[in-house]
Amino acid sequence: MREQGRSIDRADNRVAAAWLAIAVASLIGASVLTVALYNHVPIPGDVSILAFATSFGGAELLWNVLSEMGNYPMIPIGLGFVVWLWRTKHHREAVLVAIILATATISSEAVKAIVARDRPTGPVPGIPGVVYSYPSGHALEDVMILGMLSVRLWRSDQARWLKVGFAVLATVLCLLIGAARVALDVHYPSDILAGFLGGLVFLGWYAWGTREGAWAARPGTSVSGFHVLGHT
């Protein structure tokens, strides 16, 4: 049993290290893309993919539904996750998630203001964050929030079909929402890519910060019916 426990710990450490590597690689990728756009370097495929996506504009109702699914629901879901963690006595994890959500919002708006990239349809008057297109806040928030829920569920002892099903559903939904934003002509493909990379940075931060033995993972035994594997 002791040897089995050590094997599980080693596997958990490898997974946590993989998440850290994903976060770092995504940060590097997002940084390179941001610097390129700031210096007005053309991104290969941006215009051609945008033209292809907008050719499916006849499905505007579908695209709008997907776009809205990736927008307004994400705020209450993210905040609800924080409240749920706090109410189930995972105070440190709740604090970490709140910090991640705040940092993601601030950094996304800062990058938008710095790069100041107009949307494909041209300048759009409105509140900060709506005027500019880079990076896509939809893509970033969806990957980050749905990803955190997926990681939390995956670490529970719920049925494997539920874990895999939710992860697949979340992935497909993020991809469809990203496609919808391009098809609606409000984002370039590189905006979506940057949003995905940014989301992976914060998701990797969460996964690494809540790994077995990390500060945010203590204490963490029961989660309203969910037993977190590796905790006793």
C-alpha atoms as an extended CHARMM CRD file, in Angstrom:
* protein
*
       232  EXT
         1         1  MET       CA              0.0000000000        0.0000000000        0.0000000000  PROA      1               0.0000000000
         2         2  ARG       CA              2.8420000000        2.3590000000        0.8650000000  PROA      2               0.0000000000
         3         3  GLU       CA              4.5290000000        1.6450000000       -2.4690000000  PROA      3               0.0000000000
         4         4  GLN       CA              1.2120000000        2.2020000000       -4.2590000000  PROA      4               0.0000000000
         5         5  GLY       CA              0.8420000000        5.5250000000       -2.4760000000  PROA      5               0.0000000000
         6         6  ARG       CA              4.3120000000        6.6020000000       -3.5850000000  PROA      6               0.0000000000
         7         7  SER       CA              3.4890000000        5.6290000000       -7.1750000000  PROA      7               0.0000000000
         8         8  ILE       CA              0.3460000000        7.7580000000       -7.0640000000  PROA      8               0.0000000000
         9         9  ASP       CA              2.3100000000       10.6740000000       -5.6200000000  PROA      9               0.0000000000
        10        10  ARG       CA              4.9030000000       10.3800000000       -8.3960000000  PROA      10              0.0000000000
        11        11  ALA       CA              2.1640000000       10.3070000000      -11.0270000000  PROA      11              0.0000000000
        12        12  ASP       CA              0.5140000000       13.3650000000       -9.4580000000  PROA      12              0.0000000000
        13        13  ASN       CA              3.8310000000       15.1970000000       -9.4630000000  PROA      13              0.0000000000
        14        14  ARG       CA              4.3670000000       14.4050000000      -13.1510000000  PROA      14              0.0000000000
        15        15  VAL       CA              0.9040000000       15.7000000000      -14.0210000000  PROA      15              0.0000000000
        16        16  ALA       CA              1.4810000000       18.8620000000      -11.9890000000  PROA      16              0.0000000000
        17        17  ALA       CA              4.8400000000       19.3920000000      -13.7010000000  PROA      17              0.0000000000
        18        18  ALA       CA              3.1420000000       18.9380000000      -17.0830000000  PROA      18              0.0000000000
        19        19  TRP       CA              0.6190000000       21.6490000000      -16.1990000000  PROA      19              0.0000000000
        20        20  LEU       CA              3.4300000000       23.9610000000      -15.1800000000  PROA      20              0.0000000000
        21        21  ALA       CA              5.1780000000       23.2990000000      -18.4910000000  PROA      21              0.0000000000
        22        22  ILE       CA              1.9420000000       24.0170000000      -20.3730000000  PROA      22              0.0000000000
        23        23  ALA       CA              1.5340000000       27.3090000000      -18.5080000000  PROA      23              0.0000000000
        24        24  VAL       CA              5.1000000000       28.4060000000      -19.2270000000  PROA      24              0.0000000000
        25        25  ALA       CA              4.9680000000       27.3670000000      -22.8990000000  PROA      25              0.0000000000
        26        26  SER       CA              1.6200000000       29.1330000000      -23.3300000000  PROA      26              0.0000000000
        27        27  LEU       CA              2.9770000000       32.2830000000      -21.7080000000  PROA      27              0.0000000000
        28        28  ILE       CA              5.9510000000       32.2840000000      -24.0710000000  PROA      28              0.0000000000
        29        29  GLY       CA              3.6820000000       31.7090000000      -27.0780000000  PROA      29              0.0000000000
        30        30  ALA       CA              1.2770000000       34.4580000000      -26.0420000000  PROA      30              0.0000000000
        31        31  SER       CA              4.1590000000       36.8490000000      -25.3960000000  PROA      31              0.0000000000
        32        32  VAL       CA              5.7040000000       36.2260000000      -28.8250000000  PROA      32              0.0000000000
        33        33  LEU       CA              2.3440000000       36.7170000000      -30.5220000000  PROA      33              0.0000000000
        34        34  THR       CA              1.6780000000       39.9020000000      -28.5510000000  PROA      34              0.0000000000
        35        35  VAL       CA              5.0460000000       41.4100000000      -29.3930000000  PROA      35              0.0000000000
        36        36  ALA       CA              4.5330000000       40.5600000000      -33.0660000000  PROA      36              0.0000000000
        37        37  LEU       CA              1.1290000000       42.2520000000      -33.1960000000  PROA      37              0.0000000000
        38        38  TYR       CA              2.3510000000       45.2350000000      -31.2050000000  PROA      38              0.0000000000
        39        39  ASN       CA              4.9860000000       45.7120000000      -33.8940000000  PROA      39              0.0000000000
        40        40  HSD       CA              2.3690000000       45.2470000000      -36.6390000000  PROA      40              0.0000000000
        41        41  VAL       CA              3.8690000000       42.0040000000      -37.9200000000  PROA      41              0.0000000000
        42        42  PRO       CA              1.3400000000       40.2320000000      -40.1970000000  PROA      42              0.0000000000
        43        43  ILE       CA              0.1950000000       36.9030000000      -38.7700000000  PROA      43              0.0000000000
        44        44  PRO       CA              0.1240000000       34.1360000000      -41.4200000000  PROA      44              0.0000000000
        45        45  GLY       CA             -3.3800000000       32.8920000000      -42.1090000000  PROA      45              0.0000000000
        46        46  ASP       CA             -5.1360000000       35.6290000000      -40.1680000000  PROA      46              0.0000000000
        47        47  VAL       CA             -6.8850000000       37.2140000000      -43.1440000000  PROA      47              0.0000000000
        48        48  SER       CA             -7.5260000000       34.0380000000      -45.1360000000  PROA      48              0.0000000000
        49        49  ILE       CA             -8.9570000000       32.1000000000      -42.1850000000  PROA      49              0.0000000000
        50        50  LEU       CA            -11.0900000000       35.0890000000      -41.2260000000  PROA      50              0.0000000000
        51        51  ALA       CA            -12.4780000000       35.2720000000      -44.7680000000  PROA      51              0.0000000000
        52        52  PHE       CA            -13.2310000000       31.5420000000      -44.7420000000  PROA      52              0.0000000000
        53        53  ALA       CA            -14.9710000000       31.7170000000      -41.3520000000  PROA      53              0.0000000000
        54        54  THR       CA            -17.1020000000       34.7120000000      -42.2330000000  PROA      54              0.0000000000
        55        55  SER       CA            -18.2900000000       32.9050000000      -45.3640000000  PROA      55              0.0000000000
        56        56  PHE       CA            -20.4340000000       30.8680000000      -42.9670000000  PROA      56              0.0000000000
        57        57  GLY       CA            -22.1730000000       34.0220000000      -41.7780000000  PROA      57              0.0000000000
        58        58  GLY       CA            -25.5230000000       32.5590000000      -42.8080000000  PROA      58              0.0000000000
        59        59  ALA       CA            -25.5540000000       30.6510000000      -39.5130000000  PROA      59              0.0000000000
        60        60  GLU       CA            -25.5130000000       33.9350000000      -37.5690000000  PROA      60              0.0000000000
        61        61  LEU       CA            -28.1240000000       32.7580000000      -35.0550000000  PROA      61              0.0000000000
        62        62  LEU       CA            -26.0110000000       29.7280000000      -34.1520000000  PROA      62              0.0000000000
        63        63  TRP       CA            -22.8560000000       31.8270000000      -33.8980000000  PROA      63              0.0000000000
        64        64  ASN       CA            -24.6000000000       34.3710000000      -31.6690000000  PROA      64              0.0000000000
        65        65  VAL       CA            -25.9300000000       31.6550000000      -29.3750000000  PROA      65              0.0000000000
        66        66  LEU       CA            -22.4500000000       30.1440000000      -29.0330000000  PROA      66              0.0000000000
        67        67  SER       CA            -20.9040000000       33.5700000000      -28.5360000000  PROA      67              0.0000000000
        68        68  GLU       CA            -23.3110000000       34.4130000000      -25.7150000000  PROA      68              0.0000000000
        69        69  MET       CA            -22.7350000000       31.0210000000      -24.1030000000  PROA      69              0.0000000000
        70        70  GLY       CA            -19.0730000000       31.8900000000      -23.8310000000  PROA      70              0.0000000000
        71        71  ASN       CA            -19.7030000000       35.3470000000      -22.4240000000  PROA      71              0.0000000000
        72        72  TYR       CA            -22.2250000000       36.1840000000      -19.7130000000  PROA      72              0.0000000000
        73        73  PRO       CA            -22.5220000000       32.7170000000      -18.0970000000  PROA      73              0.0000000000
        74        74  MET       CA            -18.7770000000       32.5980000000      -17.4550000000  PROA      74              0.0000000000
        75        75  ILE       CA            -18.8350000000       35.4060000000      -14.8700000000  PROA      75              0.0000000000
        76        76  PRO       CA            -21.3960000000       33.7780000000      -12.5340000000  PROA      76              0.0000000000
        77        77  ILE       CA            -19.8060000000       30.3590000000      -13.1090000000  PROA      77              0.0000000000
        78        78  GLY       CA            -16.3620000000       31.6640000000      -12.1150000000  PROA      78              0.0000000000
        79        79  LEU       CA            -17.6550000000       33.5710000000       -9.1000000000  PROA      79              0.0000000000
        80        80  GLY       CA            -19.8960000000       30.6550000000       -8.1750000000  PROA      80              0.0000000000
        81        81  PHE       CA            -16.8580000000       28.3740000000       -8.1940000000  PROA      81              0.0000000000
        82        82  VAL       CA            -15.1160000000       30.6780000000       -5.7200000000  PROA      82              0.0000000000
        83        83  VAL       CA            -18.1800000000       30.7650000000       -3.4450000000  PROA      83              0.0000000000
        84        84  TRP       CA            -18.5680000000       26.9880000000       -3.6490000000  PROA      84              0.0000000000
        85        85  LEU       CA            -14.9400000000       26.4340000000       -2.7010000000  PROA      85              0.0000000000
        86        86  TRP       CA            -15.2580000000       28.8240000000        0.2280000000  PROA      86              0.0000000000
        87        87  ARG       CA            -18.4770000000       27.2580000000        1.5130000000  PROA      87              0.0000000000
        88        88  THR       CA            -16.9370000000       23.7780000000        1.3270000000  PROA      88              0.0000000000
        89        89  LYS       CA            -14.0370000000       24.9500000000        3.5180000000  PROA      89              0.0000000000
        90        90  HSD       CA            -11.4700000000       25.1490000000        0.6970000000  PROA      90              0.0000000000
        91        91  HSD       CA            -10.6120000000       28.6950000000        1.6730000000  PROA      91              0.0000000000
        92        92  ARG       CA             -7.0850000000       28.7630000000        0.2850000000  PROA      92              0.0000000000
        93        93  GLU       CA             -8.1650000000       27.3780000000       -3.0610000000  PROA      93              0.0000000000
        94        94  ALA       CA            -11.0260000000       29.8930000000       -3.1690000000  PROA      94              0.0000000000
        95        95  VAL       CA             -8.5310000000       32.7110000000       -2.6060000000  PROA      95              0.0000000000
        96        96  LEU       CA             -6.2500000000       31.3680000000       -5.3440000000  PROA      96              0.0000000000
        97        97  VAL       CA             -9.1040000000       31.1220000000       -7.8460000000  PROA      97              0.0000000000
        98        98  ALA       CA            -10.2620000000       34.6530000000       -6.9790000000  PROA      98              0.0000000000
        99        99  ILE       CA             -6.7130000000       35.9540000000       -7.5320000000  PROA      99              0.0000000000
       100       100  ILE       CA             -6.4690000000       34.1010000000      -10.8510000000  PROA      100             0.0000000000
       101       101  LEU       CA             -9.8050000000       35.4920000000      -12.0680000000  PROA      101             0.0000000000
       102       102  ALA       CA             -8.8360000000       39.0480000000      -11.0910000000  PROA      102             0.0000000000
       103       103  THR       CA             -5.3640000000       38.7430000000      -12.6120000000  PROA      103             0.0000000000
       104       104  ALA       CA             -6.7710000000       37.3250000000      -15.8530000000  PROA      104             0.0000000000
       105       105  THR       CA             -9.2470000000       40.1920000000      -16.1850000000  PROA      105             0.0000000000
       106       106  ILE       CA             -6.7010000000       42.9070000000      -15.4530000000  PROA      106             0.0000000000
       107       107  SER       CA             -3.9880000000       41.4460000000      -17.6880000000  PROA      107             0.0000000000
       108       108  SER       CA             -6.3990000000       40.8490000000      -20.5850000000  PROA      108             0.0000000000
       109       109  GLU       CA             -7.6580000000       44.4350000000      -20.4750000000  PROA      109             0.0000000000
       110       110  ALA       CA             -4.0910000000       45.7490000000      -20.1760000000  PROA      110             0.0000000000
       111       111  VAL       CA             -2.9500000000       43.8050000000      -23.2430000000  PROA      111             0.0000000000
       112       112  LYS       CA             -5.9890000000       45.0220000000      -25.1810000000  PROA      112             0.0000000000
       113       113  ALA       CA             -5.0940000000       48.6200000000      -24.3660000000  PROA      113             0.0000000000
       114       114  ILE       CA             -1.3880000000       48.1680000000      -25.1600000000  PROA      114             0.0000000000
       115       115  VAL       CA             -1.7990000000       46.3430000000      -28.4830000000  PROA      115             0.0000000000
       116       116  ALA       CA             -4.8680000000       48.4470000000      -29.4000000000  PROA      116             0.0000000000
       117       117  ARG       CA             -5.8870000000       46.2240000000      -32.2850000000  PROA      117             0.0000000000
       118       118  ASP       CA             -9.1380000000       47.2370000000      -33.9530000000  PROA      118             0.0000000000
       119       119  ARG       CA            -11.6960000000       44.5450000000      -34.6040000000  PROA      119             0.0000000000
       120       120  PRO       CA            -11.9380000000       43.1950000000      -38.1760000000  PROA      120             0.0000000000
       121       121  THR       CA            -14.9670000000       45.3980000000      -38.8030000000  PROA      121             0.0000000000
       122       122  GLY       CA            -13.0270000000       48.4930000000      -37.7060000000  PROA      122             0.0000000000
       123       123  PRO       CA            -13.0460000000       50.6720000000      -34.5610000000  PROA      123             0.0000000000
       124       124  VAL       CA            -16.0370000000       50.0770000000      -32.3120000000  PROA      124             0.0000000000
       125       125  PRO       CA            -16.9930000000       52.7240000000      -29.7510000000  PROA      125             0.0000000000
       126       126  GLY       CA            -17.8190000000       51.4470000000      -26.2830000000  PROA      126             0.0000000000
       127       127  ILE       CA            -16.3360000000       50.5030000000      -22.9510000000  PROA      127             0.0000000000
       128       128  PRO       CA            -12.6630000000       49.4440000000      -22.6650000000  PROA      128             0.0000000000
       129       129  GLY       CA            -12.2030000000       45.8440000000      -23.7350000000  PROA      129             0.0000000000
       130       130  VAL       CA            -15.0130000000       46.0640000000      -26.2670000000  PROA      130             0.0000000000
       131       131  VAL       CA            -13.2270000000       48.5380000000      -28.5190000000  PROA      131             0.0000000000
       132       132  TYR       CA            -10.2100000000       46.3140000000      -29.1960000000  PROA      132             0.0000000000
       133       133  SER       CA            -10.0570000000       42.6940000000      -30.2890000000  PROA      133             0.0000000000
       134       134  TYR       CA             -6.7400000000       41.3060000000      -29.0240000000  PROA      134             0.0000000000
       135       135  PRO       CA             -6.8000000000       39.0210000000      -27.1380000000  PROA      135             0.0000000000
       136       136  SER       CA            -10.2220000000       37.4080000000      -27.1640000000  PROA      136             0.0000000000
       137       137  GLY       CA            -11.6870000000       37.6540000000      -23.6750000000  PROA      137             0.0000000000
       138       138  HSD       CA            -14.2370000000       34.9820000000      -24.5640000000  PROA      138             0.0000000000
       139       139  ALA       CA            -11.5400000000       32.4640000000      -25.4770000000  PROA      139             0.0000000000
       140       140  LEU       CA             -9.4010000000       33.2570000000      -22.4380000000  PROA      140             0.0000000000
       141       141  GLU       CA            -12.2110000000       33.0970000000      -19.9020000000  PROA      141             0.0000000000
       142       142  ASP       CA            -13.7800000000       29.9600000000      -21.3560000000  PROA      142             0.0000000000
       143       143  VAL       CA            -10.5430000000       27.9570000000      -21.3490000000  PROA      143             0.0000000000
       144       144  MET       CA             -9.6190000000       29.2090000000      -17.8820000000  PROA      144             0.0000000000
       145       145  ILE       CA            -12.9640000000       28.7230000000      -16.1240000000  PROA      145             0.0000000000
       146       146  LEU       CA            -14.1810000000       25.5470000000      -17.8320000000  PROA      146             0.0000000000
       147       147  GLY       CA            -10.6500000000       24.2020000000      -17.5470000000  PROA      147             0.0000000000
       148       148  MET       CA            -10.5190000000       24.7920000000      -13.7910000000  PROA      148             0.0000000000
       149       149  LEU       CA            -13.8340000000       23.0000000000      -13.3650000000  PROA      149             0.0000000000
       150       150  SER       CA            -12.5260000000       20.1060000000      -15.4720000000  PROA      150             0.0000000000
       151       151  VAL       CA             -9.3550000000       19.8090000000      -13.3880000000  PROA      151             0.0000000000
       152       152  ARG       CA            -11.3560000000       19.9260000000      -10.1420000000  PROA      152             0.0000000000
       153       153  LEU       CA            -13.7170000000       17.2230000000      -11.3800000000  PROA      153             0.0000000000
       154       154  TRP       CA            -10.8740000000       15.0910000000      -12.7470000000  PROA      154             0.0000000000
       155       155  ARG       CA             -9.2440000000       14.9960000000       -9.3100000000  PROA      155             0.0000000000
       156       156  SER       CA            -12.4170000000       13.6890000000       -7.6970000000  PROA      156             0.0000000000
       157       157  ASP       CA            -13.4960000000       10.0750000000       -7.4390000000  PROA      157             0.0000000000
       158       158  GLN       CA            -16.4940000000       10.5920000000       -9.7100000000  PROA      158             0.0000000000
       159       159  ALA       CA            -17.0970000000        8.1640000000      -12.5620000000  PROA      159             0.0000000000
       160       160  ARG       CA            -14.4830000000        8.2810000000      -15.2870000000  PROA      160             0.0000000000
       161       161  TRP       CA            -17.1320000000        8.7530000000      -17.9890000000  PROA      161             0.0000000000
       162       162  LEU       CA            -18.2570000000       11.9280000000      -16.2350000000  PROA      162             0.0000000000
       163       163  LYS       CA            -14.7030000000       13.3000000000      -16.0300000000  PROA      163             0.0000000000
       164       164  VAL       CA            -13.9070000000       12.5060000000      -19.6510000000  PROA      164             0.0000000000
       165       165  GLY       CA            -17.3070000000       13.6570000000      -20.8540000000  PROA      165             0.0000000000
       166       166  PHE       CA            -17.0520000000       17.0300000000      -19.1380000000  PROA      166             0.0000000000
       167       167  ALA       CA            -13.4830000000       17.5760000000      -20.3550000000  PROA      167             0.0000000000
       168       168  VAL       CA            -14.4540000000       16.7490000000      -23.9470000000  PROA      168             0.0000000000
       169       169  LEU       CA            -17.5830000000       18.9130000000      -23.7640000000  PROA      169             0.0000000000
       170       170  ALA       CA            -15.6010000000       21.8350000000      -22.3500000000  PROA      170             0.0000000000
       171       171  THR       CA            -12.9390000000       21.5030000000      -25.0570000000  PROA      171             0.0000000000
       172       172  VAL       CA            -15.4670000000       21.3200000000      -27.8960000000  PROA      172             0.0000000000
       173       173  LEU       CA            -17.4250000000       24.2480000000      -26.4750000000  PROA      173             0.0000000000
       174       174  CYS       CA            -14.2950000000       26.4190000000      -26.2380000000  PROA      174             0.0000000000
       175       175  LEU       CA            -13.3780000000       25.6130000000      -29.8580000000  PROA      175             0.0000000000
       176       176  LEU       CA            -16.9010000000       26.3190000000      -31.1150000000  PROA      176             0.0000000000
       177       177  ILE       CA            -17.1000000000       29.6090000000      -29.2390000000  PROA      177             0.0000000000
       178       178  GLY       CA            -13.7470000000       30.6360000000      -30.6760000000  PROA      178             0.0000000000
       179       179  ALA       CA            -14.9560000000       29.7590000000      -34.1710000000  PROA      179             0.0000000000
       180       180  ALA       CA            -18.1670000000       31.6990000000      -33.5740000000  PROA      180             0.0000000000
       181       181  ARG       CA            -16.2810000000       34.8500000000      -32.6130000000  PROA      181             0.0000000000
       182       182  VAL       CA            -14.3270000000       34.6950000000      -35.8760000000  PROA      182             0.0000000000
       183       183  ALA       CA            -17.3950000000       33.8230000000      -37.9560000000  PROA      183             0.0000000000
       184       184  LEU       CA            -19.1760000000       36.8680000000      -36.4840000000  PROA      184             0.0000000000
       185       185  ASP       CA            -16.2830000000       39.0060000000      -37.7690000000  PROA      185             0.0000000000
       186       186  VAL       CA            -15.4740000000       40.4390000000      -34.3270000000  PROA      186             0.0000000000
       187       187  HSD       CA            -12.1030000000       38.6960000000      -33.8860000000  PROA      187             0.0000000000
       188       188  TYR       CA             -9.1370000000       37.6400000000      -35.9750000000  PROA      188             0.0000000000
       189       189  PRO       CA             -8.0250000000       34.0070000000      -35.5880000000  PROA      189             0.0000000000
       190       190  SER       CA             -4.8690000000       35.2270000000      -33.8080000000  PROA      190             0.0000000000
       191       191  ASP       CA             -7.0930000000       36.9470000000      -31.2120000000  PROA      191             0.0000000000
       192       192  ILE       CA             -8.6710000000       33.5880000000      -30.4470000000  PROA      192             0.0000000000
       193       193  LEU       CA             -5.2880000000       31.8490000000      -30.3690000000  PROA      193             0.0000000000
       194       194  ALA       CA             -3.9660000000       34.4180000000      -27.9190000000  PROA      194             0.0000000000
       195       195  GLY       CA             -7.0760000000       33.9480000000      -25.7790000000  PROA      195             0.0000000000
       196       196  PHE       CA             -6.5860000000       30.1770000000      -25.7320000000  PROA      196             0.0000000000
       197       197  LEU       CA             -2.9130000000       30.5770000000      -24.8050000000  PROA      197             0.0000000000
       198       198  GLY       CA             -3.7660000000       33.0650000000      -22.0730000000  PROA      198             0.0000000000
       199       199  GLY       CA             -6.4450000000       30.7540000000      -20.7270000000  PROA      199             0.0000000000
       200       200  LEU       CA             -3.9370000000       27.8980000000      -20.5840000000  PROA      200             0.0000000000
       201       201  VAL       CA             -1.5160000000       30.1130000000      -18.6490000000  PROA      201             0.0000000000
       202       202  PHE       CA             -4.0710000000       30.7000000000      -15.9070000000  PROA      202             0.0000000000
       203       203  LEU       CA             -5.3850000000       27.1370000000      -16.0500000000  PROA      203             0.0000000000
       204       204  GLY       CA             -1.8500000000       25.8250000000      -15.6450000000  PROA      204             0.0000000000
       205       205  TRP       CA             -1.3410000000       28.2110000000      -12.7240000000  PROA      205             0.0000000000
       206       206  TYR       CA             -4.4750000000       26.8170000000      -11.0750000000  PROA      206             0.0000000000
       207       207  ALA       CA             -3.5330000000       23.1650000000      -11.6950000000  PROA      207             0.0000000000
       208       208  TRP       CA              0.0080000000       23.7300000000      -10.3940000000  PROA      208             0.0000000000
       209       209  GLY       CA             -1.1390000000       25.8360000000       -7.4460000000  PROA      209             0.0000000000
       210       210  THR       CA             -3.6250000000       23.2100000000       -6.2990000000  PROA      210             0.0000000000
       211       211  ARG       CA             -1.3700000000       20.1780000000       -6.7570000000  PROA      211             0.0000000000
       212       212  GLU       CA             -0.9460000000       17.7050000000       -3.9120000000  PROA      212             0.0000000000
       213       213  GLY       CA              0.9080000000       19.3990000000       -1.0490000000  PROA      213             0.0000000000
       214       214  ALA       CA              0.6350000000       22.9250000000       -2.4620000000  PROA      214             0.0000000000
       215       215  TRP       CA             -0.4590000000       25.7930000000       -0.2150000000  PROA      215             0.0000000000
       216       216  ALA       CA             -3.8550000000       26.1420000000       -1.9010000000  PROA      216             0.0000000000
       217       217  ALA       CA             -4.5410000000       22.4050000000       -1.5860000000  PROA      217             0.0000000000
       218       218  ARG       CA             -4.4560000000       22.4400000000        2.2410000000  PROA      218             0.0000000000
       219       219  PRO       CA             -6.7850000000       21.6240000000        3.8600000000  PROA      219             0.0000000000
       220       220  GLY       CA             -8.8500000000       19.7630000000        1.2870000000  PROA      220             0.0000000000
       221       221  THR       CA            -10.5490000000       16.5610000000        2.2080000000  PROA      221             0.0000000000
       222       222  SER       CA            -14.2650000000       16.7240000000        1.4750000000  PROA      222             0.0000000000
       223       223  VAL       CA            -15.9820000000       18.7320000000       -1.2070000000  PROA      223             0.0000000000
       224       224  SER       CA            -19.6990000000       18.3000000000       -0.6000000000  PROA      224             0.0000000000
       225       225  GLY       CA            -19.7630000000       14.6920000000       -1.7070000000  PROA      225             0.0000000000
       226       226  PHE       CA            -16.6150000000       14.8580000000       -3.8480000000  PROA      226             0.0000000000
       227       227  HSD       CA            -13.6270000000       13.1330000000       -2.2980000000  PROA      227             0.0000000000
       228       228  VAL       CA            -10.4210000000       14.6090000000       -3.7170000000  PROA      228             0.0000000000
       229       229  LEU       CA             -7.9750000000       11.8290000000       -4.5220000000  PROA      229             0.0000000000
       230       230  GLY       CA             -4.6690000000       12.0110000000       -2.7360000000  PROA      230             0.0000000000
       231       231  HSD       CA             -6.1130000000       13.7810000000        0.3170000000  PROA      231             0.0000000000
       232       232  THR       CA             -6.7750000000       11.9950000000        3.5770000000  PROA      232             0.0000000000
